[in-house]
Amino acid sequence: MKKKLLVLTAAIALTSVNTILHAAGDIHAGKEKSASCSGCHGADGNSESTTFPKLAQQHASYLVNQLLAFKAGKRKDAMMSSMAKALSDDDIADLAAFYAAQKISRNDMPVLPANDDDEDNEDNSPNTAKTVEELIAQGSDLYRNGDLTREVSACIACHGPHGEGNKPAAFPVVHSQHATT
C-alpha cells in the first residue's frame, strides 16, 4: 500500500511540474509580444513617463494577476482593459516572464515644485516637511511604521523591508517606481 501511495504521489508531482513550468511563460516570446506595451511602459519595462508604472523586475505572479483583472473587468482602465482582452493566457504568462526578467531602473532624485504649499492637503494634517530629504524621511517612517491615527498600515508588512514585494503572495515590487505612480 505504501508503494502504491508513493508511486501515485510521484506521478502527481511529475505531472504538475510540467504545468508549473508551462505557466512560467517564455521570456523571448514575451519580448516579441511586448511591442504594443513599450509605448507606455518602455521597451524594457522602464517607463520614462511618470504616468505609467514600471513593469521591469516586477513579480510575474503580480503581473499575471493584474492583466487577468484588467481582462475580466475587475480592474478598470480603458486602455489596459482593451489591451488585456486581446491577450491569451499564454500571452499573459510570456509578457509577465519577460518583464520579471528585466532590471528596473533607478530614478533621479525628485524635485519639488517651487510653489508647494500643500493647498490640496485633504485631511488637513500639518505637513512641516519642506525639503525632498524631509519628505523622504517622512515617507520612510510611514513605510516602516504606518500611522495608527489615520489607520494606515505599515507598507513594509506586504512590500518587504526594501520594497521588493512578496512574490508568493503576489504583492508588487514598489522600489524604484515613479514617485507619482
Contact map, one row per residue, 1 for C-alpha under 8 A:
1111100000000000000000000000000000000000000000000000000000000000000000000000000000000000000000000000000000000000000000000000000000000000000000000000000000000000000000000000000000000
1111110000000000000000000000000000000000000000000000000000000000000000000000000000000000000000000000000000000000000000000000000000000000000000000000000000000000000000000000000000000
1111111000000000000000000000000000000000000000000000000000000000000000000000000000000000000000000000000000000000000000000000000000000000000000000000000000000000000000000000000000000
1111111100000000000000000000000000000000000000000000000000000000000000000000000000000000000000000000000000000000000000000000000000000000000000000000000000000000000000000000000000000
1111111110000000000000000000000000000000000000000000000000000000000000000000000000000000000000000000000000000000000000000000000000000000000000000000000000000000000000000000000000000
0111111111000000000000000000000000000000000000000000000000000000000000000000000000000000000000000000000000000000000000000000000000000000000000000000000000000000000000000000000000000
0011111111100000000000000000000000000000000000000000000000000000000000000000000000000000000000000000000000000000000000000000000000000000000000000000000000000000000000000000000000000
0001111111110000000000000000000000000000000000000000000000000000000000000000000000000000000000000000000000000000000000000000000000000000000000000000000000000000000000000000000000000
0000111111111000000000000000000000000000000000000000000000000000000000000000000000000000000000000000000000000000000000000000000000000000000000000000000000000000000000000000000000000
0000011111111100000000000000000000000000000000000000000000000000000000000000000000000000000000000000000000000000000000000000000000000000000000000000000000000000000000000000000000000
0000001111111110000000000000000000000000000000000000000000000000000000000000000000000000000000000000000000000000000000000000000000000000000000000000000000000000000000000000000000000
0000000111111111000000000000000000000000000000000000000000000000000000000000000000000000000000000000000000000000000000000000000000000000000000000000000000000000000000000000000000000
0000000011111111100000000000000000000000000000000000000000000000000000000000000000000000000000000000000000000000000000000000000000000000000000000000000000000000000000000000000000000
0000000001111111110000000000000000000000000000000000000000000000000000000000000000000000000000000000000000000000000000000000000000000000000000000000000000000000000000000000000000000
0000000000111111111000000000000000000000000000000000000000000000000000000000000000000000000000000000000000000000000000000000000000000000000000000000000000000000000000000000000000000
0000000000011111111100000000000000000000000000000000000000000000000000000000000000000000000000000000000000000000000000000000000000000000000000000000000000000000000000000000000000000
0000000000001111111110000000000000000000000000000000000000000000000000000000000000000000000000000000000000000000000000000000000000000000000000000000000000000000000000000000000000000
0000000000000111111111000000000000000000000000000000000000000000000000000000000000000000000000000000000000000000000000000000000000000000000000000000000000000000000000000000000000000
0000000000000011111111100000000000000000000000000000000000000000000000000000000000000000000000000000000000000000000000000000000000000000000000000000000000000000000000000000000000000
0000000000000001111111110000000000000000000000000000000000000000000000000000000000000000000000000000000000000000000000000000000000000000000000000000000000000000000000000000000000000
0000000000000000111111111000000000000000000000000000000000000000000000000000000000000000000000000000000000000000000000000000000000000000000000000000000000000000000000000000000000000
0000000000000000011111111000000000000000000000000000000000000000000000000000000000000000000000000000000000000000000000000000000000000000000000000000000000000000000000000000000000000
0000000000000000001111111000000000000000000000000000000000000000000000000000000000000000010010000000000000000000000000000000000000000000000000000000000000000000000000000000000000000
0000000000000000000111111100000000000000000000000000000000000000000000000000000000000000000011001000000000000000000000000000000000000000000000000000000000000000000000000000000000000
0000000000000000000011111110010000000000000000000000000000000000000000000000000000000000010111111000000000000000000000000000000000000000000000000000000000000000000000000000000000000
0000000000000000000000011111110000000000000000000000000000000000000000000000000000000000000011101100000000000000000000000000000000000000000000000000000000000000000000000000000000000
0000000000000000000000001111111000000000000000000000000000000000000000000000000000000000000001101100100000000000000000000000000000000000000000000000000000000000000000000000000000000
0000000000000000000000000111111100000000000000000000000000000000000000000000000000000000000001000100000000000000000000000000000000000000000000000000000000000000000000000000000000000
0000000000000000000000000111111110000000000000000000000000000000000000000000000000000000000001100100000000000000000000000000000000000000000000000000000000000000000000000000000000000
0000000000000000000000001111111111000000000000000000000000000000000000000000000000000000001011111110000000000000000000000000000000000000000000000000000000000000000000000000000000000
0000000000000000000000000011111111100000000000000000000000000000000000000000000000000000000001100100000000000000000000000000000000000000000000000000000000000000000000000000000000000
0000000000000000000000000001111111100000000000000000000000000000000000000000000000000000000000000000000000000000000000000000000000000000000000000000000000000000000000000000000000000
0000000000000000000000000000111111110000000000000000000000000000000000000000000000000000001001100000000000000000000000000000000000000000000000000000000000000000000000000000000000000
0000000000000000000000000000011111111100001000000000000000000000000000000000000000000000000000100000000000000000000000000000000000000000000000000000000000000000000000000000000000000
0000000000000000000000000000001111111110001000000000000000000000000000000000000000000000000000000000000000000000000000000000000000000000000000000000000000000000000000000000000000000
0000000000000000000000000000000011111110000000000000000000000000000000000000000000000000000000000000000000000000000000000000000000000000000000000000000000000000000000000000000000000
0000000000000000000000000000000001111111111000000000000000000000000000000000000000000000000000000000000000000000000000000000000000000000000000000000000000000000000000000000000000000
0000000000000000000000000000000001111111111110100000000000000000000000000000000000000000000000000000000000000000000000000000000000000000000000000000000000000000000000000000000000000
0000000000000000000000000000000000111111111000000000000000000000000000000000000000000000000000000000000000000000000000000000000000000000000000000000000000000000000000000000000000000
0000000000000000000000000000000000001111110000101001000000000000000000000000000000000000000000000000000000000000000000000000000000000000000000000000000000000000000000000000000000000
0000000000000000000000000000000000001111111111110001111000000000000000000000000000000000000000000000000000000000000000000000000000000000000000000000000000000000000000000000000000000
0000000000000000000000000000000000001111111111110000000000000000000000000000000000000000000000000000000000000000000000000000000000000000000000000000000000000000000000000000000000000
0000000000000000000000000000000001101110111111000000000000000000000000000000000000000000000000000000000000000000000000000000000000000000000000000000000000000000000000000000000000000
0000000000000000000000000000000000000100111111000000000100000000000000000000000000000000000000000010010000000000000000000000000000000000000000000000000000000000000000000000000000000
0000000000000000000000000000000000000100111111100000011100000000000000000000000000000000000000000010010100000000000000000000000000000000000000000000000000000000000000000000000000000
0000000000000000000000000000000000000000111111110000111100000000000000000000000000000000000000000000000110000000000000000000000000000000000000000000000000000000000000000000000000000
0000000000000000000000000000000000000101110011111101111000000000000000000000000000000000000000000000000000000000000000000000000000000000000000000000000000000000000000000000000000000
0000000000000000000000000000000000000000110001111100000000000000000000000000000000000000000000000000000000000000000000000000000000000000000000000000000000000000000000000000000000000
0000000000000000000000000000000000000001000000111111000000000000000000000000000000000000000000000000000000000000000000000000000000000000000000000000000000000000000000000000000000000
0000000000000000000000000000000000000000000000111111100000000000000000000000000000000000000000000000000000000000000000000000000000000000000000000000000000000000000000000000000001111
0000000000000000000000000000000000000000000000001111100000000000000000000000000000000000000000000000000000000000000000000000000000000000000000000000000000000000000000000000000000011
0000000000000000000000000000000000000001100000101111110000000000000000000000000000000000000000000000000000000000000000000000000000000000000000000000000000000000000000000000000000001
0000000000000000000000000000000000000000100001100111111000000000000000000000000000000000000000000000000000000000000000000000000000000000000000000000000000000000000000000000000011001
0000000000000000000000000000000000000000100011100001111100000000000000000000000000000000000000000000000100000000000000000000000000000000000000000000000000000000000000000000000011000
0000000000000000000000000000000000000000100011100000111111000010000000000000000000000000000000000011000100000000000000000000000000000000000000000000000000000000000000000000000000000
0000000000000000000000000000000000000000000111000000011111000000000000000000000000000000000000000011111110000000000000000000000000000000000000000000000000000000000000000000000000000
0000000000000000000000000000000000000000000000000000001111100000000000000000000000000000000000000011111100000000000000000000000000000000000000000000000000000000000000000000100000000
0000000000000000000000000000000000000000000000000000001111110110000000000000000000000000000000000011000000000000000000000000000000000000000000000000000000000000000000000001100000000
0000000000000000000000000000000000000000000000000000000011111110000000000000000000000000000000010001000000000000000000000000000000000000000000000000000000000000000010100101100000000
0000000000000000000000000000000000000000000000000000000001111111000000000000000000000000000010011011000000000000000000000000000000000000000000000000000000000000000000000000000000000
0000000000000000000000000000000000000000000000000000000000111111100000000000000000000000000000010000000000000000000000000000000000000000000000000000000000000000000000110100000000000
0000000000000000000000000000000000000000000000000000000001111111110000000000000000000000000000000000000000000000000000000000000000000000000000000000000000000000000000100111000000000
0000000000000000000000000000000000000000000000000000001001111111111000000000000000000000000000010000000000000000000000000000000000000000000000000000000000000000000000000000000000000
0000000000000000000000000000000000000000000000000000000000011111111100000000000000000000000110010000000000000000000000000000000000000000000000000000000000000000000000000000000000000
0000000000000000000000000000000000000000000000000000000000001111111110000000000000000000000000000000000000000000000000000000000000000000000000000000000000000000000000000100000000000
0000000000000000000000000000000000000000000000000000000000000111111111000010000000000000000000000000000000000000000000000000000000000000000000000000000000000000000000000000000000000
0000000000000000000000000000000000000000000000000000000000000011111111100000000000010000000100000000000000000000000000000000000000000000000000000000000000000000000000000000000000000
0000000000000000000000000000000000000000000000000000000000000001111111110000000000010000000100000000000000000000000000000000000000000000000000000000000000000000000000000000000000000
0000000000000000000000000000000000000000000000000000000000000000111111111110000000000000000000000000000000000000000000000000000000000000000000000000000000000000000000000000000000000
0000000000000000000000000000000000000000000000000000000000000000011111111111100110011000000000000000000000000000000000000000000000000000000000000000000000000000000000000000000000000
0000000000000000000000000000000000000000000000000000000000000000001111111100000011011000000000000000000000000000000000000000000000000000000000000000000000000000000000000000000000000
0000000000000000000000000000000000000000000000000000000000000000000111111110000000001000000000000000000000000000000000000000000000000000000000000000000000000000000000000000000000000
0000000000000000000000000000000000000000000000000000000000000000000011111111000010000000000000000000000000000000000000000000000000000000000000000000000000000000000000000000000000000
0000000000000000000000000000000000000000000000000000000000000000000011111111000000000000000000000000000000000000000000000000000000000000000000000000000000000000000000000000000000000
0000000000000000000000000000000000000000000000000000000000000000010011011111100010000000000000000000000000000000000000000000000000000000000000000000000000000000000000000000000000000
0000000000000000000000000000000000000000000000000000000000000000000001001111110110000000000000000000000000000000000000000000000000000000000000000000000000000000000000000000000000000
0000000000000000000000000000000000000000000000000000000000000000000001000011111110000000000000000000000000000000000000000000000000000000000000000000000000000000000000000000000000000
0000000000000000000000000000000000000000000000000000000000000000000000000001111111000000000000000000000000000000000000000000000000000000000000000000000000000000000000000000000000000
0000000000000000000000000000000000000000000000000000000000000000000000000000111111100000000000000000000000000000000000000000000000000000000000000000000000000000000000000000000000000
0000000000000000000000000000000000000000000000000000000000000000000001000001111111110000000000000000000000000000000000000000000000000000000000000000000000000000000000000000000000000
0000000000000000000000000000000000000000000000000000000000000000000001101011111111111000000000000000000000000000000000000000000000000000000000000000000000000000000000000000000000000
0000000000000000000000000000000000000000000000000000000000000000000000100000011111111100000000000000000000000000000000000000000000000000000000000000000000000000000000000000000000000
0000000000000000000000000000000000000000000000000000000000000000000000000000001111111110000000000000000000000000000000000000000000000000000000000000000000000000000000000000000000000
0000000000000000000000000000000000000000000000000000000000000000001101100000000111111110000000000000000000000000000000000000000000000000000000000000000000000000000000000000000000000
0000000000000000000000000000000000000000000000000000000000000000000001110000000011111110000000000000000000000000000000000000000000000000000000000000000000000000000000000000000000000
0000000000000000000000000000000000000000000000000000000000000000000000000000000001111111000000000000000000000000000000000000000000000000000000000000000000000000000000000000000000000
0000000000000000000000000000000000000000000000000000000000000000000000000000000000111111111100000000000000000000000000000000000000000000000000000000000000000000000000000000000000000
0000000000000000000000000000000000000000000000000000000000000000000000000000000000000111111100000000000000000000000000000000000000000000000000000000000000000000000000000000000000000
0000000000000000000000000000000000000000000000000000000000000000000000000000000000000011111110000000000000000000000000000000000000000000000000000000000000000000000000000000000000000
0000000000000000000000101000000000000000000000000000000000000000000000000000000000000011111111000000000000000000000000000000000000000000000000000000000000000000000000000000000000000
0000000000000000000000000000010010000000000000000000000000000000000000000000000000000011111111100000000000000000000000000000000000000000000000000000000000000000000000000000000000000
0000000000000000000000001000000000000000000000000000000000000001001100000000000000000011111111110000000000000000000000000000000000000000000000000000000000000000000000000000000000000
0000000000000000000000111100010000000000000000000000000000010001000000000000000000000000111111111000000000000000000000000000000000000000000000000000000000000000000000000000000000000
0000000000000000000000011111111010000000000000000000000000000000000000000000000000000000011111111100000000000000000000000000000000000000000000000000000000000000000000000000000000000
0000000000000000000000001110111011000000000000000000000000000000000000000000000000000000001111111110000000000000000000000000000000000000000000000000000000000000000000000000000000000
0000000000000000000000001000010000000000000000000000000000111011000000000000000000000000000111111111000000000000000000000000000000000000000000000000000000000000000000000000000000000
0000000000000000000000011110010000000000000000000000000000010000000000000000000000000000000011111111100000000000000000000000000000000000000000000000000000000000000000000000000000000
0000000000000000000000000111111000000000000000000000000000000000000000000000000000000000000001111111110000000000000000000000000000000000000000000000000000000000000000000000000000000
0000000000000000000000000000010000000000000110000000001111010000000000000000000000000000000000111111110000000000000000000000000000000000000000000000000000000000000000000000000000000
0000000000000000000000000000000000000000000000000000001111110000000000000000000000000000000000011111110000000000000000000000000000000000000000000000000000000000000000000000000000000
0000000000000000000000000010000000000000000000000000000110000000000000000000000000000000000000001111111000000000000000000000000000000000000000000000000000000000000000000000000000000
0000000000000000000000000000000000000000000110000000000110000000000000000000000000000000000000000111111100000000000000000000000000000000000000000000000000000000000000000000000000000
0000000000000000000000000000000000000000000000000000000110000000000000000000000000000000000000000000111110000000000000000000000000000000000000000000000000000000000000000000000000000
0000000000000000000000000000000000000000000011000000011110000000000000000000000000000000000000000000011111000000000000000000000000000000000000000000000000000000000000000000000100000
0000000000000000000000000000000000000000000001000000000100000000000000000000000000000000000000000000001111100000000000000000000000000000000000000000000000000000000000000000000100000
0000000000000000000000000000000000000000000000000000000000000000000000000000000000000000000000000000000111110000000000000000000000000000000000000000000000000000000000000000000100000
0000000000000000000000000000000000000000000000000000000000000000000000000000000000000000000000000000000011111000000000000000000000000000000000000000000000000000000000000000000111000
0000000000000000000000000000000000000000000000000000000000000000000000000000000000000000000000000000000001111100000000000000000000000000000000000000000000000000000000000000000000000
0000000000000000000000000000000000000000000000000000000000000000000000000000000000000000000000000000000000111110000000000000000000000000000000000000000000000000000000000000000000000
0000000000000000000000000000000000000000000000000000000000000000000000000000000000000000000000000000000000011111000000000000000000010000000000000000000000000000000000000000000000100
0000000000000000000000000000000000000000000000000000000000000000000000000000000000000000000000000000000000001111100000000000000000010000000000000000000000000000000000000000000000000
0000000000000000000000000000000000000000000000000000000000000000000000000000000000000000000000000000000000000111110100000000000000110000000000000000000000000000000000000000000000000
0000000000000000000000000000000000000000000000000000000000000000000000000000000000000000000000000000000000000011111100000000000000000000000000000000000000000000000000000000000000000
0000000000000000000000000000000000000000000000000000000000000000000000000000000000000000000000000000000000000001111100000000000000000000000000000000000000000000000000000000000000000
0000000000000000000000000000000000000000000000000000000000000000000000000000000000000000000000000000000000000000111110000000000000000000000000000000000000000000000000000000000000000
0000000000000000000000000000000000000000000000000000000000000000000000000000000000000000000000000000000000000001111111000000000000000000000000000000000000000000000000000000000000000
0000000000000000000000000000000000000000000000000000000000000000000000000000000000000000000000000000000000000000001111100000000000000000000000000000000000000000000000000000000000000
0000000000000000000000000000000000000000000000000000000000000000000000000000000000000000000000000000000000000000000111111000001000000000000000000000000000000000000000000000000000000
0000000000000000000000000000000000000000000000000000000000000000000000000000000000000000000000000000000000000000000011111000000000000000000000000000000000000000000000000000000000000
0000000000000000000000000000000000000000000000000000000000000000000000000000000000000000000000000000000000000000000001111100000000000000000000000000000000000000000000000000000000000
0000000000000000000000000000000000000000000000000000000000000000000000000000000000000000000000000000000000000000000001111111100000000000000000000000000000000000000000000000000000000
0000000000000000000000000000000000000000000000000000000000000000000000000000000000000000000000000000000000000000000000011111100000000000000000000000000000000000000000000000000000000
0000000000000000000000000000000000000000000000000000000000000000000000000000000000000000000000000000000000000000000000001111100000000000000000000000000000000000000000000000000000000
0000000000000000000000000000000000000000000000000000000000000000000000000000000000000000000000000000000000000000000000001111110000000000000000000000000000000000000000000000000000000
0000000000000000000000000000000000000000000000000000000000000000000000000000000000000000000000000000000000000000000000001111111000000000000000000000000000000000000000000000000000000
0000000000000000000000000000000000000000000000000000000000000000000000000000000000000000000000000000000000000000000000000001111100000000000000000000000000000000000000000000000000000
0000000000000000000000000000000000000000000000000000000000000000000000000000000000000000000000000000000000000000000001000000111110000000000000000000000000000000000000000000000000000
0000000000000000000000000000000000000000000000000000000000000000000000000000000000000000000000000000000000000000000000000000011111000000000000000000000000000000000000000000000000000
0000000000000000000000000000000000000000000000000000000000000000000000000000000000000000000000000000000000000000000000000000001111100110010000000000000000000000000000000000000000000
0000000000000000000000000000000000000000000000000000000000000000000000000000000000000000000000000000000000000000000000000000000111110110000000000000000000000000000000000000000000000
0000000000000000000000000000000000000000000000000000000000000000000000000000000000000000000000000000000000000001000000000000000011111110000000000000000000000000000000000000000000000
0000000000000000000000000000000000000000000000000000000000000000000000000000000000000000000000000000000000000111000000000000000001111111000000000000000000000000000000000000000000000
0000000000000000000000000000000000000000000000000000000000000000000000000000000000000000000000000000000000000000000000000000000000111111100000000000000000000000000000000000000000000
0000000000000000000000000000000000000000000000000000000000000000000000000000000000000000000000000000000000000000000000000000000011111111110000000000000000000000000000000000000000000
0000000000000000000000000000000000000000000000000000000000000000000000000000000000000000000000000000000000000000000000000000000011111111111000000000000000000000000000000000000000000
0000000000000000000000000000000000000000000000000000000000000000000000000000000000000000000000000000000000000000000000000000000000011111111100000000000000000000000000000000000000000
0000000000000000000000000000000000000000000000000000000000000000000000000000000000000000000000000000000000000000000000000000000000001111111110000000000000000000000000000000000000000
0000000000000000000000000000000000000000000000000000000000000000000000000000000000000000000000000000000000000000000000000000000010000111111111000000000000000000000000000000000000000
0000000000000000000000000000000000000000000000000000000000000000000000000000000000000000000000000000000000000000000000000000000000000011111111100000000000000000000000000000000000000
0000000000000000000000000000000000000000000000000000000000000000000000000000000000000000000000000000000000000000000000000000000000000001111111110000000000000000000000000000000000000
0000000000000000000000000000000000000000000000000000000000000000000000000000000000000000000000000000000000000000000000000000000000000000111111111100000000000000000000000000000000000
0000000000000000000000000000000000000000000000000000000000000000000000000000000000000000000000000000000000000000000000000000000000000000011111111110000001100000000000000000000000000
0000000000000000000000000000000000000000000000000000000000000000000000000000000000000000000000000000000000000000000000000000000000000000001111111100000001110000000000000000000000000
0000000000000000000000000000000000000000000000000000000000000000000000000000000000000000000000000000000000000000000000000000000000000000000111111100000001110000100000000000000000000
0000000000000000000000000000000000000000000000000000000000000000000000000000000000000000000000000000000000000000000000000000000000000000000011111110000011110000000000000000000000000
0000000000000000000000000000000000000000000000000000000000000000000000000000000000000000000000000000000000000000000000000000000000000000000011111111001111100000000000000000000000000
0000000000000000000000000000000000000000000000000000000000000000000000000000000000000000000000000000000000000000000000000000000000000000000001001111111111000000000000000000000000000
0000000000000000000000000000000000000000000000000000000000000000000000000000000000000000000000000000000000000000000000000000000000000000000000000111111110000000000000000000000000000
0000000000000000000000000000000000000000000000000000000000000000000000000000000000000000000000000000000000000000000000000000000000000000000000000011111100000000000000000000000000000
0000000000000000000000000000000000000000000000000000000000000000000000000000000000000000000000000000000000000000000000000000000000000000000000000011111100000000000000000000000000000
0000000000000000000000000000000000000000000000000000000000000000000000000000000000000000000000000000000000000000000000000000000000000000000000000111111110000000000000000000000000000
0000000000000000000000000000000000000000000000000000000000000000000000000000000000000000000000000000000000000000000000000000000000000000000000000111111111000000000000000000000000000
0000000000000000000000000000000000000000000000000000000000000000000000000000000000000000000000000000000000000000000000000000000000000000000000001111001111101000000000000000000000000
0000000000000000000000000000000000000000000000000000000000000000000000000000000000000000000000000000000000000000000000000000000000000000000001111110000111111000000000000000000000000
0000000000000000000000000000000000000000000000000000000000000000000000000000000000000000000000000000000000000000000000000000000000000000000001111100000011111111000000000000000000000
0000000000000000000000000000000000000000000000000000000000000000000000000000000000000000000000000000000000000000000000000000000000000000000000111000000001111111111000000000000000000
0000000000000000000000000000000000000000000000000000000000000000000000000000000000000000000000000000000000000000000000000000000000000000000000000000000011111111000000000000000000000
0000000000000000000000000000000000000000000000000000000000000000000000000000000000000000000000000000000000000000000000000000000000000000000000000000000000111111000011000010000000000
0000000000000000000000000000000000000000000000000000000000000000000000000000000000000000000000000000000000000000000000000000000000000000000000000000000000111111111111000011110000000
0000000000000000000000000000000000000000000000000000000000000000000000000000000000000000000000000000000000000000000000000000000000000000000000000000000000111111111111000000000000000
0000000000000000000000000000000000000000000000000000000000000000000000000000000000000000000000000000000000000000000000000000000000000000000000010000000000010011111100000000000000000
0000000000000000000000000000000000000000000000000000000000000000000000000000000000000000000000000000000000000000000000000000000000000000000000000000000000010011111100000000001000000
0000000000000000000000000000000000000000000000000000000000000000000000000000000000000000000000000000000000000000000000000000000000000000000000000000000000010011111110000000111000000
0000000000000000000000000000000000000000000000000000000000000000000000000000000000000000000000000000000000000000000000000000000000000000000000000000000000000011111111000001111000000
0000000000000000000000000000000000000000000000000000000000100000000000000000000000000000000000000000000000000000000000000000000000000000000000000000000000000111001111100111110000000
0000000000000000000000000000000000000000000000000000000000000000000000000000000000000000000000000000000000000000000000000000000000000000000000000000000000000111000111111111100000000
0000000000000000000000000000000000000000000000000000000000101100000000000000000000000000000000000000000000000000000000000000000000000000000000000000000000000000000011111111000000000
0000000000000000000000000000000000000000000000000000000000001000000000000000000000000000000000000000000000000000000000000000000000000000000000000000000000000000000001111110000000000
0000000000000000000000000000000000000000000000000000000000000000000000000000000000000000000000000000000000000000000000000000000000000000000000000000000000000000000001111110000000000
0000000000000000000000000000000000000000000000000000000000101100100000000000000000000000000000000000000000000000000000000000000000000000000000000000000000000000000011111111000000000
0000000000000000000000000000000000000000000000000000000000000100000000000000000000000000000000000000000000000000000000000000000000000000000000000000000000000110000011111111100000000
0000000000000000000000000000000000000000000000000000000001100100000000000000000000000000000000000000000000000000000000000000000000000000000000000000000000000010000111100111110000000
0000000000000000000000000000000000000000000000000000000011100000000000000000000000000000000000000000000000000000000000000000000000000000000000000000000000000010001111000011111000000
0000000000000000000000000000000000000000000000000000000000000000000000000000000000000000000000000000000000000000000000000000000000000000000000000000000000000010001110000001111110000
0000000000000000000000000000000000000000000000000000000000000000000000000000000000000000000000000000000000000000000000000000000000000000000000000000000000000000011100000000111110000
0000000000000000000000000000000000000000000000000000000000000000000000000000000000000000000000000000000111100000000000000000000000000000000000000000000000000000000000000000011111000
0000000000000000000000000000000000000000000000000000110000000000000000000000000000000000000000000000000000100000000000000000000000000000000000000000000000000000000000000000011111101
0000000000000000000000000000000000000000000000000100110000000000000000000000000000000000000000000000000000100000000000000000000000000000000000000000000000000000000000000000000111111
0000000000000000000000000000000000000000000000000100000000000000000000000000000000000000000000000000000000000100000000000000000000000000000000000000000000000000000000000000000011111
0000000000000000000000000000000000000000000000000110000000000000000000000000000000000000000000000000000000000000000000000000000000000000000000000000000000000000000000000000000001111
0000000000000000000000000000000000000000000000000111100000000000000000000000000000000000000000000000000000000000000000000000000000000000000000000000000000000000000000000000000011111
